[in-house]
Amino acid sequence: MTMTARELSEYLYLRVFLSSNPSDGGDCIVVLLHRPQGQISFARLGDPHWTWIRTPTGNLLYVDVAFRADGRKLYGMRRDGTIHEFDLNGEPALERATILPAQECAMWHTNYLVDAPWLGGDGWLLVCRYMRAANLQVYMAWRADRSVPYDGVWNTHLIKVYRVDSAMGTVAEIKDLGGHHALFLGCNNSIGLTVVDCPGILPNHIYYTDNEEDYALNKPECARDIGVYNMEDGSFHQVQPPSSWLDWPLPVWIIPSFNLAVQHTRTGQLAIVA
């Protein structure tokens, strides 16, 4: 079977997640989120193959995954807001529990699952990011008449954060993160950080990058949607250049490790040391 580069892009791994820092010597688990249908597979360091998650209702439509601090259980969120808990130490079928059923607020949006233990309770946040055409008036005119010039630029116009109550199977919108935390969303792990440990980061703000894969592939000439959202007053600050960046791969947030150093060995190979 022969495929073009563009056709092959539909089958690339979508996102990669780690349960812990692999340099710490623990039982690090690597999770892959696959295109095109949001399936999940995982492997521990040293495993000879990937384990495919198989569930009674199908391993489909997952958009984000997360681990708790102990790294023993995997939590996956589907496109409709459903949150599942997987016991990765179980049999190949993998025991699964439903933490949250589907939510109307999550339909048709870009959603994220964030572990927020500082808020108490379940500690899970469902974050919904709403995108639309940057120039809505021109977009609607183009929809009515395709001869109207339209640049195809979309960006984020609203972000809502919901606190999960798994006992009730519901979510409740919140307007702040407790006053000392910020969120980082994108094509990476969805991260909550304390501003006390990270000077310069604003509390109750959401830092986001463009992780709309289809948009990036279909509109490579458009600037990536990168910005900061203020939960308290609903304002946005765009962080993007006047022209587009590299369109692939998508930008990600990185937490640097200052405990690692790269050394050249005598054979010319690279070695990572703690």
Backbone as a ProteinNet text record, in pm:
[ID]
protein_1_A
[PRIMARY]
MTMTARELSEYLYLRVFLSSNPSDGGDCIVVLLHRPQGQISFARLGDPHWTWIRTPTGNLLYVDVAFRADGRKLYGMRRDGTIHEFDLNGEPALERATILPAQECAMWHTNYLVDAPWLGGDGWLLVCRYMRAANLQVYMAWRADRSVPYDGVWNTHLIKVYRVDSAMGTVAEIKDLGGHHALFLGCNNSIGLTVVDCPGILPNHIYYTDNEEDYALNKPECARDIGVYNMEDGSFHQVQPPSSWLDWPLPVWIIPSFNLAVQHTRTGQLAIVA
[TERTIARY]
84.7	0	88.2	65.7	143.7	60.2	121.6	51.9	138.3	73.2	145	173.2	261.6	294.5	170.3	83.3	-37.8	-132.9	-146.2	-231.3	-175.6	-43.3	19	1.1	-6.9	-21.9	-149.6	-249	-373.9	-357.2	-244.4	-223.8	-106.9	-54.8	54.4	5.6	98.1	65.5	27.4	-78.9	-131.8	-60.1	-55	9.3	75.1	176	248.4	245.3	223.6	214.8	305.7	365.6	449.6	387.3	391.1	336.7	430.2	560.1	659.4	784.7	880.4	1007.9	1086.7	1115.9	1185.5	1325.3	1385.7	1520.4	1520.7	1400.7	1393.8	1410.2	1409.6	1429.5	1305.6	1189.6	1066.5	1004.1	881.2	808.1	735.2	808.3	750.3	665.8	547.2	456.9	442.6	455.2	438.5	305	223.9	91.2	87.9	34.3	17.5	-130.6	-161.6	-295.8	-286.8	-363.2	-346.2	-446.1	-400.4	-489.8	-531.4	-645.5	-737.5	-856.5	-864.7	-986.9	-968.1	-855.7	-837	-824.9	-752.5	-732.2	-610.9	-604.9	-498.3	-420.2	-287.6	-202.3	-95.7	-31.1	69.8	178.8	291.5	402.9	485.5	540.3	637	776.5	866.1	1003.3	1057	1110.4	1162.8	1066.3	937.7	841.1	878.9	860.5	894	788	669.7	562.2	465.6	377	272.3	151	81	-44.1	-159.8	-249.7	-364.9	-480	-534.3	-646.4	-772.1	-835.2	-958.8	-1069.6	-1177.4	-1288.1	-1417.3	-1518.7	-1646.6	-1712.5	-1692.1	-1757	-1662.2	-1542	-1449.9	-1347.4	-1227.9	-1117.2	-1115.9	-1207.7	-1227.5	-1250.7	-1218.2	-1258	-1200.3	-1085.5	-1019.6	-941.1	-949.2	-883.4	-775.6	-776.4	-675	-665.5	-547.6	-527.5	-443.3	-448.3	-371.9	-345.3	-242.4	-209.7	-222.1	-252.6	-238.7	-92.6	-59	80.7	145.4	68.5	128.5	151.4	90.2	112.8	57.1	-28.2	-78.2	-200.3	-279.3	-401	-399.2	-456.5	-465.4	-608.1	-621.3	-752.7	-761.5	-864.4	-882.9	-1014	-1012.3	-1133.9	-1170.1	-1294.5	-1343.5	-1390.8	-1420	-1460.4	-1586.4	-1673.3	-1798.8	-1787	-1665.4	-1645	-1644.8	-1677	-1671.6	-1529.2	-1516.3	-1385.4	-1385.1	-1287.3	-1271.4	-1142.8	-1148.7	-1031	-989.1	-860.7	-808.9	-705.2	-717.8	-618.3	-514.3	-398.8	-297.2	-225.5	-253.7	-194.4	-288.7	-402.9	-499.3	-467.9	-566.2	-550.4	-550.6	-517.6	-516.8	-646.9	-760.6	-888.5	-891.8	-814	-802.9	-935	-938.5	-1057.5	-1080.5	-1206	-1237.8	-1354.6	-1344.5	-1454.1	-1487.2	-1615.1	-1657.7	-1657	-1569.5	-1559.4	-1662.5	-1688	-1783.6	-1851.6	-1986	-2055.3	-2043.3	-2094.4	-2088.4	-2153.9	-2096	-2144.1	-2181.4	-2297.3	-2344.3	-2248.6	-2187.1	-2098.6	-1973.7	-1940.2	-1816.3	-1835	-1958.1	-1983.5	-1928	-1858.8	-1814.3	-1709.3	-1634.9	-1530.9	-1399.2	-1290.5	-1161.2	-1151.8	-1136.8	-1146.9	-1016.5	-995.3	-874	-910.4	-828.5	-843.4	-723	-748.4	-639.9	-653.7	-545	-540.3	-512.6	-607.4	-595.8	-617.1	-523.1	-542.5	-554.8	-502.9	-509.3	-652.5	-746.1	-885.5	-964.1	-901.9	-971.3	-1074.9	-1151.3	-1252.8	-1190	-1256.3	-1203	-1072.1	-1060	-937.7	-927.6	-1034.6	-1029.7	-1098.1	-1038.6	-1099.4	-1125.8	-1243.6	-1277.6	-1270.9	-1179.7	-1161.3	-1208.2	-1298.1	-1354.5	-1307.2	-1248.7	-1195.3	-1279.6	-1333.5	-1423.8	-1350.1	-1352.3	-1287.3	-1390.8	-1360.5	-1445.5	-1360.7	-1420.7	-1350.6	-1309.5	-1185.5	-1136.9	-1221	-1260.9	-1348.9	-1482.6	-1571.8	-1696.5	-1785.8	-1788.5	-1873.8	-1830.6	-1700	-1649.1	-1672.8	-1656.9	-1678.2	-1822.7	-1919.1	-2059.6	-2091.1	-2029.5	-2049.2	-1990.7	-1875.9	-1812.6	-1896.1	-1959.5	-2047.1	-2164.4	-2213.5	-2326.1	-2283	-2159.3	-2109.5	-1960.7	-1922.7	-1783.6	-1690.2	-1742.9	-1655.5	-1600.7	-1655.5	-1608.8	-1471.1	-1372.2	-1238.7	-1245.1	-1179.1	-1178.6	-1045.1	-976.1	-841	-838.7	-952.6	-958	-902.4	-873.8	-813.2	-918.2	-889.2	-972.4	-888.1	-954.3	-883.5	-978.8	-922	-999.1	-1074	-1203.3	-1280.6	-1341.2	-1331.6	-1388	-1326.7	-1296.8	-1251.7	-1333.8	-1390.9	-1466.9	-1402.2	-1396.8	-1335.6	-1443	-1451.8	-1552.5	-1485.6	-1533.6	-1486.3	-1572.6	-1506.8	-1576.6	-1622.6	-1747.6	-1802.1	-1839.8	-1749.2	-1773.6	-1885.7	-1907	-2013.7	-2150.5	-2167.5	-2294	-2296.4	-2179.8	-2173.5	-2199.9	-2158.4	-2186	-2059.1	-2067.7	-1960.3	-2019.7	-1937.4	-1980	-1873.9	-1916.7	-1821.1	-1757.5	-1627.5	-1556.1	-1492.6	-1472.4	-1421	-1277.8	-1217.2	-1077	-1018.8	-887.4	-816	-767	-831	-793.2	-696.4	-653.7	-570.5	-421.5	-375	-230.8	-184.9	-269.7	-233.7	-269.8	-204.7	-232.1	-232	-299.9	-306.4	-228.6	-170.3	-101.9	-163.3	-222.6	-295.5	-236.5	-247	-199.1	-182.3	-79	-54.4	31.1	49.8	127.8	34.6	92.6	12	-55.9	-181.4	-250.2	-197.8	-143	-64	-124.7	-126.2	-157.9	-35.4	8.9	130	98.6	168.4	154.7	243	189.3	265.8	371.8	359	458.5	592.6	588.7	711.5	758.3	673.8	706.2	685.1	778.8	764	746.3	657.1	629.5	502.4	455.4	329.2	214.9	110.7	-1.3	-103	-151.9	-253.3	-386.9	-465.6	-598.6	-594.6	-485.9	-470.5	-450.8	-489.5	-472.9	-384.8	-271.4	-177.9	-204.9	-231.8	-272.7	-196.8	-177.5	-121.6	-221.1	-198	-285.6	-263.4	-364.7	-353.6	-469.2	-519.9	-620.5	-547.7	-528.3	-444.8	-499.7	-628.9	-687.7	-674.2	-692.5	-679.1	-535.9	-438.3	-298.2	-260.9	-315.5	-284.4	-351.9	-476.5	-552.8	-522.5	-474.7	-446	-303.9	-203.1	-65.2	-18.6	-84.7	-43	-92.7	-185.2	-241.5	-153.7	-147.9	-70.3	-131.4	-47	-94.2	-162	-263.9	-343.9	-277.1	-200.3	-125.5	-159.4	-199.8	-238.2	-252	-299.7	-320.5	-461.7	-534.6	-672.6	-680.5	-741.9	-762.4	-899.8	-903.7	-1031.2	-1114.3	-1050	-1122.3	-1204.4	-1148.9	-1223.6	-1258.4	-1218.5	-1253.9	-1175.8	-1064.9	-987.8	-882.2	-841.8	-739.8	-621.3	-504	-383.1	-319.3	-318.4	-263.6	-110.8	-50	95.7	128.2	142.2	168.7	232.7	311.2	376.3	278.3	312.6	223.1	208.7	304.5	294.5	304.1	270.4	262.3	399.4	400.7	519.4	521.7	616	614.2	480.7	418.7	283.4	280.4	393.2	392.4	532.8	551.4	449.3	396.4	290.1	227.3	313.7	302.1	381.2	335.6	429.1	398.2	464.8	411.9	475	572.2	688.2	790.9	832.4	836.2	891.8	1036.1	1133.5	1273.4	1319.8	1408.7	1470.2	1612.4	1639.5	1773	1862.8	1809.6	1889.1	1957.7	1933.3	1990.4	2095.8	2193.5	2296.7	2326.6	2358	2390.8	2541.8	2600.1	2743.8	2774.6	2885.4	2933.6	3027.7	3002	3089.7	3206.6	3302.9	3420.7	3385.5	3272.4	3231.5	3154.9	3134.2	3061.1	2911.6	2864	2722.1	2686	2556.2	2508	2460.4	2488.2	2441.8	2373.7	2262.9	2190.7	2221.7	2271.5	2310.1	2235.9	2208.1	2138.6	2238
-119.4	0	124.4	213.5	336.2	454.8	540.1	656.8	780.2	891.4	1018.1	1065.2	1164.1	1217.3	1273.8	1338.5	1396.1	1286.6	1178.6	1067.7	1002	986.8	923.8	1006.9	1138.8	1226.2	1196.9	1138.2	1104.4	988.4	920.5	802.8	819.4	938	962.8	956.8	930.9	941.5	1086	1102	1235.5	1304.3	1237.3	1295.3	1184.5	1222.5	1128.6	1181.2	1091.2	1128.6	1038	1093	1017	1019.1	904.2	897.7	960.9	966.2	1022.2	1055	1115.9	1147.7	1018.4	977.5	850.1	846.8	962	964.9	940.7	937.9	915.9	769.7	681	539.5	465.2	528.8	463.1	384.7	341.9	262.7	357.1	420.4	518.2	448.5	502	450.5	555.8	512.5	601	569.1	670.1	652.8	723.7	656.4	714.2	736.3	853.5	883.6	886.3	798.7	774.7	852.9	898.6	941.3	817.3	817.6	931.4	924.7	820.6	799.9	810.8	865	888.1	762.3	661.9	539.8	553.2	465.6	470.9	340.1	351	236.2	282.4	186	224.8	119.4	158	65.9	118.5	26.9	63	60.4	134.6	134.3	-8.2	-52.4	-187.6	-287.9	-252.5	-344.7	-370.6	-495.4	-525.2	-479.6	-440.9	-401.5	-309.1	-247.9	-162.3	-246.3	-205.1	-268.9	-181.7	-240.9	-168.6	-177.2	-63.3	-64.1	-109.6	-211.8	-265.5	-252.7	-188.5	-166.1	-218	-245.7	-296.3	-203.6	-72	23.5	76.9	20.1	62.7	163.4	148.9	238.6	350.9	446.6	548.5	685.9	787.6	926	987.2	939.3	1004	1125.5	1234	1358.5	1402.5	1347.2	1383.1	1271.9	1253.7	1156.5	1221.3	1162.7	1216.5	1105.2	1124.6	1035.6	1113.1	1040.2	1096.7	1083.9	1139.3	1145.9	1008.6	905.2	773	701.5	749.4	693	554.2	505.5	368.1	357.7	461.9	457.4	567.1	532.3	624.7	676.4	805.1	866.6	922.1	880.9	925.6	999.3	1109.9	1186.7	1179.3	1148.9	1142.4	1279.2	1283.6	1408.4	1467.4	1382.7	1430.8	1462.3	1460.7	1492.3	1372.7	1254.1	1133.3	1110.6	1078.4	1048	903.6	825.5	686.2	669.5	578	541.4	400.1	382.2	251.9	203.7	76.9	13	-52.2	9.2	-41.2	-163.7	-201.7	-322.5	-441.8	-424	-531.7	-620.5	-700	-789.3	-707.4	-771.2	-697.4	-625	-679.2	-611.2	-475.9	-463.9	-339.3	-297.8	-309	-268	-118.5	-83.4	56.5	100.3	219.7	279.1	413.6	449.5	578.9	680.9	779	885.1	993.9	1020.7	1124.8	1083.4	1086	1057.6	1174.7	1157.3	1262	1390.8	1504.1	1634.9	1719.6	1783.1	1866.7	1982.4	2036.4	2152.2	2118.7	1988.9	1948.9	1917.9	1909.9	1870.5	1974	1927.6	2007.6	2112.1	2088.8	2183.4	2109	2182.9	2123.5	2113.4	1990.8	1967.4	1913.8	1943.7	1902.9	1848.3	1754.3	1696.6	1738.8	1806.9	1860.3	1808.1	1755.3	1713.8	1837	1870.5	1991.6	1955.7	1883.3	1836.7	1949.2	2068.2	2179.4	2226.9	2188.9	2230.2	2135.6	2022	1925.8	1846.6	1764.3	1681.7	1585.6	1566.7	1478.7	1532.3	1663.7	1723.5	1727.1	1690.5	1692.4	1817.2	1873.1	1984.6	1943.9	1977.3	1965	2105.7	2126	2257.7	2252	2342.1	2346.9	2475	2457	2569.6	2587.3	2705.9	2734.6	2816.8	2768.8	2840.3	2882.6	2990.1	3035.5	3119.8	3159.6	3244.2	3375.4	3418.2	3542.7	3661.7	3662.5	3766.3	3700.1	3698.2	3623.4	3679.2	3810.8	3871.9	3829.1	3831.1	3789.3	3640.3	3563	3418.2	3386.7	3454.1	3429.6	3472.7	3582	3624.9	3522.2	3464.4	3361.5	3234.6	3201.1	3083.2	3100.6	3223.4	3250.9	3264.6	3311.7	3334.1	3301.7	3185.2	3139.5	3224.6	3320.5	3410.7	3523.5	3539.8	3643.8	3605.6	3694.8	3663.6	3632.4	3524.2	3483.2	3416.3	3460.4	3411.2	3279.7	3235.4	3105.8	3103.5	3219.3	3223.2	3199.6	3104.9	3078.4	3101.8	3140.6	3150.6	3124.7	3119	3091.2	3216.7	3202.9	3319.3	3300	3177.8	3153.1	3025.8	3027.1	2907.8	2896.5	2779.1	2754.5	2640.1	2655.9	2556	2500.6	2368.4	2301.7	2209.2	2212.5	2122.4	1996.7	1880.9	1753.2	1703.5	1657.7	1588.5	1448.5	1351.7	1216.8	1147	1181.8	1119.1	1152	1275.5	1318.4	1300.4	1278.9	1267	1398.3	1508.6	1641.6	1727.1	1843.7	1942.8	2077.6	2164.1	2299	2397.4	2502.6	2600.3	2678.6	2705.2	2787.4	2905.3	3014.7	3137.6	3169.7	3085.2	3104.3	2969.6	2966.1	2842.1	2840.8	2920.5	2924.7	3035.6	3112.6	3229.1	3208.2	3082.3	3058.6	2964.2	2937.6	2841.8	2895.7	2836.3	2865.3	2733.9	2732.3	2612.5	2634.2	2524.5	2524.5	2414.2	2454.2	2362.1	2363.8	2251.3	2243	2099.5	2073.6	1939.9	1858.2	1908.4	1842.6	1792.8	1739.6	1711.5	1840	1830.3	1946.7	1967.4	2085	2106.9	2217.7	2196.3	2299.8	2329.1	2454.4	2491.3	2598.9	2592.3	2696.9	2815.5	2934.9	3054.9	3083.5	3022.4	3041.6	2984.4	2869.4	2804.1	2854.9	2930.6	2974.7	3125.2	3205.5	3351.6	3397.2	3492.3	3543.5	3488.5	3374.1	3317.4	3383.5	3421	3492	3393.9	3415	3326.9	3342.2	3234.7	3233.7	3268	3231.1	3249.1	3113.4	3105.3	2983.7	3016.6	2949.4	2965.4	2851.9	2886.2	2782.7	2795.3	2681.2	2676.7	2607.5	2621.2	2564.9	2413.9	2334	2189.8	2136.9	2222.7	2180	2121.2	1989.5	1924.8	1942.4	1923.1	1935.1	2077.7	2175.3	2315.4	2345.1	2293	2317.3	2253	2134.6	2065.9	2132.1	2176	2233.6	2381.7	2451.1	2594.3	2624.3	2566.3	2587.2	2731.5	2809.7	2948.5	3040.3	2993.3	3076.1	3069.2	3180.4	3183.4	3088.5	3026.3	2937.4	3019.3	2959.4	3026.1	3005.2	3103.5	3095.2	3218.1	3198	3313.2	3283	3384	3375.1	3424	3346.9	3380.8	3413.6	3526.9	3569.6	3522.1	3425.8	3371.2	3473.5	3570.1	3663	3763.7	3814.9	3915.2	3869.5	3746.8	3693.1	3750.9	3818.6	3881.4	3786.4	3812.8	3734.8	3823.7	3764.4	3829.6	3733.8	3771.3	3684.4	3688.6	3572.3	3560.3	3489	3564.8	3505.1	3609.4	3566.6	3659.9	3707	3811.6	3858.9	3760.6	3670.4	3568.4	3431.3	3328.1	3194.3	3140.2	3052.4	2978.2	2849.5	2762.8	2630.5	2564.3	2504.8	2453.4	2313.5	2242.3	2106.1	2069.6	2010.1	1974	2095.9	2075.1	2183.7	2226	2352	2398.6	2332.6	2314.3	2252.8	2333.2	2316.9	2372.5	2268.7	2313.2	2223.2	2269.8	2175.5	2202.8	2154.9	2245.7	2201.9	2130.4	2033.7	1964.3	2015.7	2078	2132.2	2030.8	1908.6	1803.7	1714.8	1741.2	1657.7	1735.2	1662.9	1722.7	1627	1680.7	1598.4	1598.8	1479.4	1466.7	1387.6	1419.9	1344.4	1234.7	1110.4	1000.3	994.1	907.4	895.5	841.1	771.5	717.3	819.1	938.3	1041.3	1037.1	940.9	932	1027.9	1056.5	1144.1	1060.5	1108.1	1040.4	1141.8	1102.9	1189.5	1142.3	1232.1	1195.3	1282.9	1225.6	1300.7	1379.8
0	0	0	-94.2	-106	-57.8	24.7	77.9	58	32.8	26.5	169.2	181.3	313.5	381.6	304.2	363.3	410.8	334.1	376.6	502.5	507.6	623	748.8	732	848.5	925.4	857.8	925.2	1022.3	1019.1	1103	1199.5	1210.5	1303	1447.1	1537	1678.3	1707.9	1783.5	1808.5	1924.2	2039.6	2157.1	2238.7	2316.8	2402.3	2545.3	2642.2	2782.7	2864.9	2970.2	3062.4	3201.2	3269.4	3405.4	3507	3475.7	3566.6	3487.2	3553	3489	3469.7	3347.6	3326.8	3386	3411.4	3468.3	3618.7	3680.7	3824.9	3862.7	3763.8	3790.9	3835.6	3829.4	3869.6	3755.9	3778.3	3679.4	3584.6	3495.7	3403.5	3297.7	3273.7	3171.4	3062.4	2938.4	2823.2	2757.7	2735.9	2676	2541.3	2441.4	2308.3	2281	2229.8	2181.4	2029.4	1964.3	1821.6	1737.1	1622.3	1515.9	1438.3	1370.1	1357.4	1452.1	1538.1	1615.4	1765.7	1810.5	1952.9	2035.7	1985	2061.5	2152.5	2255	2354.7	2355.5	2362.1	2391.9	2490.2	2559.3	2657.5	2665.7	2723.3	2746.2	2862.4	2940.6	3044.2	2984.7	3045.1	2997.3	2999.1	2886.9	2876.1	2817.9	2804.4	2743.3	2597.9	2550	2410.5	2311.5	2360.8	2269.5	2342.8	2265.1	2320.1	2357.9	2463.9	2504.5	2459.3	2383.8	2329.8	2429.4	2469	2562.7	2490.2	2546.7	2488.5	2592.4	2553.6	2645.3	2584.2	2668.7	2616.5	2515.9	2531.4	2440.9	2335.1	2327.8	2223.7	2271.2	2221.6	2254	2150.6	2167.9	2065.1	2125.9	2049	2071.7	2198.5	2245.9	2359.4	2309.8	2386.3	2346	2444.2	2565.7	2664.4	2767.2	2824	2931.1	3039.7	3160.3	3272.6	3372.9	3453	3563.8	3694.2	3802	3934.5	3977.9	4092.5	4134.8	4147.4	4189.9	4207.4	4075	3965.7	3833.5	3812.4	3903.1	3892	3802.2	3794.3	3714.7	3608.7	3495.2	3382.3	3371.8	3346.4	3329.8	3188.2	3116.8	2980.1	2964.2	2891	2866.1	2719.1	2693.5	2556.9	2508.1	2380.2	2315.4	2377.3	2431.4	2490.2	2638.8	2694.1	2834.9	2927.2	2877.2	2959.2	3009.8	3139.4	3197.7	3245.4	3198.8	3239.3	3319	3416.5	3495.3	3457.2	3423.4	3383	3483.6	3522.4	3608.2	3518.5	3505	3413.5	3467.2	3591.8	3648.2	3637.7	3572.3	3556.9	3437.9	3397.7	3283.6	3154.5	3039.2	2911.9	2881.4	2931.9	2908.7	2979.7	3090.7	3166.1	3230.5	3362	3434.8	3413.7	3392.7	3365.9	3451.5	3506.7	3582.1	3519.9	3522.7	3469.6	3582.4	3572.2	3672.1	3645.2	3516.8	3478.1	3349	3344.9	3218.4	3122.1	3001.3	2898.9	2949.3	2908.9	2952	2830.9	2838.7	2728.5	2701.6	2806.7	2789.8	2710.2	2699.8	2632.9	2485.1	2438.6	2300.2	2202	2099.9	1986.4	2022.8	2128	2165.9	2185.3	2206.4	2238.3	2389.7	2440.9	2584.4	2642.9	2771.1	2841.2	2979.1	3025.9	3159.1	3242.4	3354.9	3437.3	3579.6	3633.9	3773.6	3859	3948.1	4030.6	4177.2	4239.4	4377.3	4478.4	4446.9	4541.1	4565.3	4477.8	4494.2	4583.6	4622.3	4706.4	4628.1	4698.7	4632.7	4533.8	4420.4	4316.5	4258.6	4254.5	4202.9	4052.3	3981.5	3834.8	3780.9	3677.5	3605.4	3461.5	3411.8	3270.5	3212.1	3118	3057	2912.3	2875.8	2740.4	2671.5	2555.5	2478.5	2352.3	2334.9	2224.7	2119.4	1995.3	1885.4	1781.8	1711.2	1601.7	1507.3	1396.3	1299.7	1365.2	1338.8	1397.8	1352.4	1225.3	1172.1	1140	1239.6	1226.6	1116.5	1099	997.1	857.1	831.2	700.6	679.9	786.4	775.8	737.3	800.2	769	626.3	580	441.2	344.9	380.2	296.7	293.5	406.4	409.1	313.3	300.7	212.4	67.3	45.6	-90.5	-93.1	-147.3	-143.5	-229.3	-303.4	-379	-291.7	-171.1	-79	-24.9	-28.8	24.2	173.9	213.3	354.1	384.5	490.7	519.2	595.5	648.4	716	856.6	915.7	1049	1157.3	1246.6	1363.4	1488.2	1597.1	1723.8	1839.9	1958.9	2080	2123	2149.6	2193.7	2331.9	2387.9	2520.6	2577.7	2706.6	2778.3	2906.1	2929.6	3051.8	3129	3260.6	3348.1	3441.3	3446.6	3528.2	3629.4	3750.8	3855.6	3854.2	3857	3844	3980.7	3987.8	4104.8	4059.2	4081.1	4030.4	4105.8	4233.4	4311.1	4252.7	4205.5	4147.5	3996.3	3935.4	3789.5	3719.6	3783.1	3728.7	3731.7	3668.9	3674.4	3712.3	3770.6	3806.7	3759.7	3691.2	3639.5	3753.6	3742.1	3838.7	3765.6	3838.3	3778.4	3820.3	3903	3939.4	3977.1	3997.4	4029.1	4173.3	4257.7	4397.6	4433	4332.8	4359.4	4352.3	4339.5	4340.7	4230.7	4132.4	4027.5	3889.5	3789.2	3648.7	3572.4	3457.6	3373.9	3244.8	3194.2	3065.3	2979.7	2866.6	2780.2	2640.4	2572.2	2434.6	2392.5	2313.9	2262.5	2358.6	2480.3	2583.2	2693	2801.5	2919.3	2964.3	3004.4	3060.2	3202.1	3229.5	3350.3	3435.7	3566.7	3663.1	3747.1	3752.2	3825.2	3928.3	4041.7	4142.2	4105.8	4118.4	4084.2	4189.7	4307.9	4413.3	4369.1	4301.5	4255.7	4119.9	4051.7	3915.3	3903.6	3951.9	3943.3	3798.4	3780	3646	3586.2	3637.5	3591	3667	3597.6	3658.4	3715.4	3837.9	3895.1	3824.6	3826	3764.8	3616.1	3551	3406.9	3340.1	3214.2	3134.8	3015.2	3006.3	2894.9	2795.8	2671.8	2576.3	2444.6	2380.3	2245.7	2154.2	2026.9	1924.5	1914.6	1950.2	1929.1	1844.2	1755.1	1658.6	1538.3	1539.9	1439.1	1297.9	1280.9	1147.2	1093.9	1182.3	1141.3	1098.2	1172.9	1138.8	1006.3	979	853.8	734.2	754.2	643.5	620.5	724.9	713.6	761.8	696.9	743.3	730.2	645.1	626	736.8	820.1	926.8	1051.8	1125.4	1249.5	1351.4	1431.6	1537	1646.5	1706.4	1809.1	1945	1989.5	2114.7	2197.6	2323.2	2402.5	2550.2	2623.1	2767.1	2796.8	2878.2	2913.1	3061.6	3092.9	3230.9	3276.6	3368.8	3414.4	3490.1	3552.9	3638.4	3559.8	3449.4	3372.2	3230.6	3192.3	3061.5	2945.4	2972.6	2865.3	2809.5	2684.2	2615.2	2580.4	2584.8	2534.1	2435.5	2308.5	2205.1	2207.3	2196.9	2191.1	2060.9	1954.9	1824	1732.4	1637	1544.4	1437.5	1362.8	1257.1	1142.1	1124.3	1020.6	1085.5	1010.1	1067.8	1104.9	1207.8	1244	1162.5	1194.1	1132.7	1164.4	1064	1083.5	1143.2	1144	1198.9	1243.2	1360.9	1458.2	1532.8	1608.4	1681.5	1800.3	1842.9	1957.9	2087.8	2181	2310.4	2421.8	2542.9	2662	2716.7	2761.3	2813.3	2952.3	3048.3	3180.2	3178.2	3177.6	3166.3	3291.7	3274.6	3386.7	3402.2	3515.7	3539.7	3610.8	3630.8	3693.5	3591.3	3461.8	3357.5	3279.4	3230.7	3146.1	3032.8	2917.9	2801.7	2783.7	2776	2759.8	2633.8	2570	2455.2	2504.1	2463.1	2499.7	2402.8	2432.8	2347.1	2208.8	2199.9	2070.1	1988.1	2045.3	1972.9	1996.2	2078.7	2107.4	2219.9	2230.4	2336.5	2453.4	2574.1	2694.3	2783.7	2845	2937.8	3078.9	3162.7	3298.2	3396.6	3514	3618.1	3702.4
[MASK]
++++++++++++++++++++++++++++++++++++++++++++++++++++++++++++++++++++++++++++++++++++++++++++++++++++++++++++++++++++++++++++++++++++++++++++++++++++++++++++++++++++++++++++++++++++++++++++++++++++++++++++++++++++++++++++++++++++++++++++++++++++++++++++++++++++++++++++++++++

